[in-house]
Amino acid sequence: MNWDAEVDIAVVGAGGCGLVAALAAAELGAEVVVLEKTEHVLGNTASSAGMIQAAGTRFQREAGIDDSAEQMAADIFKKNGHESNPELTLAVCRTSGPLVEWMVDKLDIELSMFTEFNWPGHSHHRMHAPKSRGGLDLINQLRREVAKREDIYLMLQSPVTKLITGDNGEIIGVETRTPNGMQRIGAKKVILASNGFGGNKEMVQQFIPEMADILYFGYEANTGDAIKWGIELGAQLENMSCFQGHASVASSHGILVSWGGVMSGGFLVNQLGERFGNESEGYSEYALEVMKQPGKIAYYIMDEEIHQNLLTLEDYKNLAQLNGLKIADTPTGLAQKLGLPEAGLAAAIEQFNQAVQEGQDSFGRTWFPRRLTPPFYGVKVEPALFHTQGGLKINVNAEVLSTAGVPIPNLYAGGGAAVGVSGRRPKGYMSGNGLLAALGFGFIAGRHAAEHI
Ligand SMILES: Cc1cc2nc3c(=O)[nH]c(=O)nc-3n(C[C@H](O)[C@H](O)[C@H](O)COP(=O)(O)OP(=O)(O)OC[C@H]3O[C@@H](n4cnc5c(N)ncnc54)[C@H](O)[C@@H]3O)c2cc1C
């Protein structure tokens, strides 16, 4: 084969998964090329809140939190109804602690414990996040570390168009369309880190039809390429119906309103000013509840204390600075500003505060940290598809498995390209599962690939 270049490892996609895989592999002596479709290093990772769930870290211990990989896996299984592969889930949970410490100690990435509020399903505080509490900060720091290394070549505007196989079906390289023309790059191992298929309408229609007409809030370039190549190669797909949805993207500005508002004591109403479910179960499944409401929209209701709590998050701070929030001293005043029936919203706030006193409501919600007090805050929100959670089936080394259940030689996958740990349904998504699968399997794939060249 005539190659334009040869490397040890080719990584497809420069999001969180791809950059962590490259850095982990280079640390073990591999020469790596990262091929990125777009002209940017962003991906979904940049849009994320940068919350990385990890158990048993020294940062948790310093904060007095006694957690373990086994407890984290138990929480994930509880949320997904035991629908994710037990071995795979446990493997990535066990990697999470060492991964976060490696990012801080070896990559000099600034991460700190996030204890501002709880996330649905987590029995302990275990989110580790950049100072800004934003994913852009995370990806920029990863990119900075990649730039420092002479053994990692980052090629932008270079979509991989094809995986190249040898005589026995093993992967031997990739084809990429660079600004200087097509190139064939020989690689001893290939790591697929090109995320899922949220940006591909046809594939969403095929695998997750209920989300086909809903706002896609992820990176447009994530068009399921790795999954399509996998199908051609005879790889096994798993849990393709699973996705992370979100119930609350601010309609006016297209900015995420964190579920931290619910976990700090807020709630959602529909156009009639009425609550319609138990928000505290999780934002992913609640997207489907919002979709059942008139106009498929909702209004997020909070108060001053919740607002102050959310201002610690980059996205929310931006929304506040852009005047995306309505504020009023009374429920009726807030209803007027949001265009909701005054009596409806006033009754919803009163009933909610009553439920706080009783510790439960008619929807089964028992998470009531506090009563809402004036001034009240509100914002119109809509549901969205954030990213897909099904993908190529992998083993505990992040090697892609064929339909016969054996590894396709030299091929790895992580992040949204591979099956995640959220099971088969949107309610299986626990906060942090996205970056856990991206960074965790990226770390596992990078190290395993480098060790087995
Ligand atoms: C608004 C939002 C908030 C979120 N917040 C969190 C959070 O706080 N915590 C959490 O755990 N998860 C969160 N998630 C989920 C998380 O962002 C993703 O699970 C994770 O970033 C996926 O990482 P990745 O590396 O697999 O993909 P990405 O970061 O999307 O990177 C994939 C890259 O591959 C490139 N690519 C695609 N096709 C090709 C090709 N053919 N050739 C070359 N390159 C290609 C893309 O251009 C892209 O740059 C959030 C998601 C969203 C949308």
Ligand as a Chemical Component Dictionary entry (heavy atoms), coordinates in Angstrom:
data_LIG
# 
_chem_comp.id                   LIG 
_chem_comp.type                 NON-POLYMER 
_chem_comp.pdbx_formal_charge   0 
_chem_comp.three_letter_code    LIG 
# 
loop_
_chem_comp_atom.comp_id 
_chem_comp_atom.atom_id 
_chem_comp_atom.alt_atom_id 
_chem_comp_atom.type_symbol 
_chem_comp_atom.charge 
_chem_comp_atom.model_Cartn_x 
_chem_comp_atom.model_Cartn_y 
_chem_comp_atom.model_Cartn_z 
_chem_comp_atom.pdbx_ordinal 
LIG C1  C1  C 0 -25.315 21.128 25.875 1  
LIG C2  C2  C 0 -24.665 19.860 26.322 2  
LIG C3  C3  C 0 -24.213 19.764 27.637 3  
LIG C4  C4  C 0 -23.584 18.592 28.057 4  
LIG N1  N1  N 0 -23.055 18.551 29.317 5  
LIG C5  C5  C 0 -22.416 17.432 29.744 6  
LIG C6  C6  C 0 -21.786 17.385 31.014 7  
LIG O1  O1  O 0 -21.698 18.375 31.734 8  
LIG N2  N2  N 0 -21.242 16.207 31.404 9  
LIG C7  C7  C 0 -21.251 15.094 30.603 10 
LIG O2  O2  O 0 -20.759 14.051 31.018 11 
LIG N3  N3  N 0 -21.764 15.142 29.359 12 
LIG C8  C8  C 0 -22.332 16.276 28.905 13 
LIG N4  N4  N 0 -22.833 16.334 27.627 14 
LIG C9  C9  C 0 -22.534 15.212 26.734 15 
LIG C10 C10 C 0 -21.077 15.329 26.250 16 
LIG O3  O3  O 0 -20.855 16.611 25.737 17 
LIG C11 C11 C 0 -20.753 14.291 25.150 18 
LIG O4  O4  O 0 -21.165 13.026 25.595 19 
LIG C12 C12 C 0 -19.255 14.233 24.876 20 
LIG O5  O5  O 0 -18.739 15.536 24.723 21 
LIG C13 C13 C 0 -18.963 13.418 23.631 22 
LIG O6  O6  O 0 -17.582 13.512 23.360 23 
LIG P1  P1  P 0 -16.995 12.905 21.997 24 
LIG O7  O7  O 0 -15.530 13.132 22.063 25 
LIG O8  O8  O 0 -17.509 11.522 21.829 26 
LIG O9  O9  O 0 -17.652 13.781 20.851 27 
LIG P2  P2  P 0 -17.428 15.306 20.403 28 
LIG O10 O10 O 0 -16.909 16.120 21.516 29 
LIG O11 O11 O 0 -18.680 15.724 19.765 30 
LIG O12 O12 O 0 -16.280 15.180 19.317 31 
LIG C14 C14 C 0 -16.469 14.482 18.104 32 
LIG C15 C15 C 0 -15.623 15.130 17.038 33 
LIG O13 O13 O 0 -15.544 14.247 15.909 34 
LIG C16 C16 C 0 -15.580 15.026 14.719 35 
LIG N5  N5  N 0 -15.964 14.162 13.595 36 
LIG C17 C17 C 0 -17.182 13.661 13.284 37 
LIG N6  N6  N 0 -17.101 12.900 12.174 38 
LIG C18 C18 C 0 -15.806 12.910 11.771 39 
LIG C19 C19 C 0 -15.090 12.334 10.677 40 
LIG N7  N7  N 0 -15.696 11.574 9.746  41 
LIG N8  N8  N 0 -13.765 12.587 10.564 42 
LIG C20 C20 C 0 -13.112 13.371 11.469 43 
LIG N9  N9  N 0 -13.744 13.950 12.513 44 
LIG C21 C21 C 0 -15.084 13.710 12.670 45 
LIG C22 C22 C 0 -16.554 16.128 15.055 46 
LIG O14 O14 O 0 -16.383 17.222 14.187 47 
LIG C23 C23 C 0 -16.193 16.439 16.507 48 
LIG O15 O15 O 0 -15.223 17.453 16.600 49 
LIG C24 C24 C 0 -23.458 17.487 27.173 50 
LIG C25 C25 C 0 -23.919 17.592 25.856 51 
LIG C26 C26 C 0 -24.506 18.766 25.421 52 
LIG C27 C27 C 0 -24.963 18.855 23.999 53 
# 
loop_
_chem_comp_bond.comp_id 
_chem_comp_bond.atom_id_1 
_chem_comp_bond.atom_id_2 
_chem_comp_bond.value_order 
_chem_comp_bond.pdbx_ordinal 
LIG C1  C2  SING 1  
LIG C2  C3  SING 2  
LIG C2  C26 DOUB 3  
LIG C3  C4  DOUB 4  
LIG C4  N1  SING 5  
LIG C4  C24 SING 6  
LIG N1  C5  DOUB 7  
LIG C5  C6  SING 8  
LIG C5  C8  SING 9  
LIG C6  O1  DOUB 10 
LIG C6  N2  SING 11 
LIG N2  C7  SING 12 
LIG C7  O2  DOUB 13 
LIG C7  N3  SING 14 
LIG N3  C8  DOUB 15 
LIG C8  N4  SING 16 
LIG N4  C9  SING 17 
LIG N4  C24 SING 18 
LIG C9  C10 SING 19 
LIG C10 O3  SING 20 
LIG C10 C11 SING 21 
LIG C11 O4  SING 22 
LIG C11 C12 SING 23 
LIG C12 O5  SING 24 
LIG C12 C13 SING 25 
LIG C13 O6  SING 26 
LIG O6  P1  SING 27 
LIG P1  O7  DOUB 28 
LIG P1  O8  SING 29 
LIG P1  O9  SING 30 
LIG O9  P2  SING 31 
LIG P2  O10 DOUB 32 
LIG P2  O11 SING 33 
LIG P2  O12 SING 34 
LIG O12 C14 SING 35 
LIG C14 C15 SING 36 
LIG C15 O13 SING 37 
LIG C15 C23 SING 38 
LIG O13 C16 SING 39 
LIG C16 N5  SING 40 
LIG C16 C22 SING 41 
LIG N5  C17 SING 42 
LIG N5  C21 SING 43 
LIG C17 N6  DOUB 44 
LIG N6  C18 SING 45 
LIG C18 C19 SING 46 
LIG C18 C21 DOUB 47 
LIG C19 N7  SING 48 
LIG C19 N8  DOUB 49 
LIG N8  C20 SING 50 
LIG C20 N9  DOUB 51 
LIG N9  C21 SING 52 
LIG C22 O14 SING 53 
LIG C22 C23 SING 54 
LIG C23 O15 SING 55 
LIG C24 C25 DOUB 56 
LIG C25 C26 SING 57 
LIG C26 C27 SING 58 
# 
